[in-house]
Amino acid sequence: MSLFPGRPNTAAPTPLIELNLHEVNQLFNSMDPSPFNERDLDQDADEYIVSWAREYPMDAPVSLRVHIERWPATDPTELITDAIHNYYGYRAGIAHLEFKRILREGRIALVIGLVFLGTCLLITHALVPRNAGDWGGYVRESLTIAGWVAMWRPMEMYLYDWWPVQRRERVFRKLSAMPVQVVGAAPLALEKFQARA
């Protein structure tokens, strides 16, 4: 099985992603037993659509045109549109849950880190005398470093972990509402890639 995606038409007012298929079934994950409009998309088709959507500015709307060589007996436009919108709406919901999980775990990690850091600083000031000599300085430095190391994880979560997830959610939200056009004739100049069987 092979998919034949066309390059997005960057000259159009709305960025256009073109995806060419031999038949409708190629768009969907063949291992998913759900009805067509609730199925997962084929992994290669999904990666292709998402990768092109990321090429455009985040606030720029995109549209999708699906070319089908073997046109089925019934018009697949509504089926494909619903399936794509449902799939990316679901992925946007999953990304939003992941974003909330990161913030929740970040709060817990921050409380743990602050308590541990405070405990370490308290020990260094209250239990290790200033005139304890070299061993006292070693203990003070070790506890101070250990306390700040405990803050590394919450700082990483709040500074770096959340924004790729939120960006992913925004891309999926955009794809879940993009206009979808389904046509029967495929263009000749195509970039070919192999889909998973």
Secondary structure, 3 states (H helix, E strand, C coil): CEEEEEEEECCCCCCEEEEEECCHHHHECCCCCCCHHHCCECHHHHHHHHHHHHHCCCCCCCEEEEEECCCCCCCCHHHHHHHHHHHHHHHHHHHHHHHHHHHHHHHHHHHHHHHHHHHHHHHHHHCCCCCCCHHHHHHHHHHHHHHHHCCHHHHHHHHHHHHHHHHHHHHHHHHHCCCEEEECCCCCCCCCEECCC
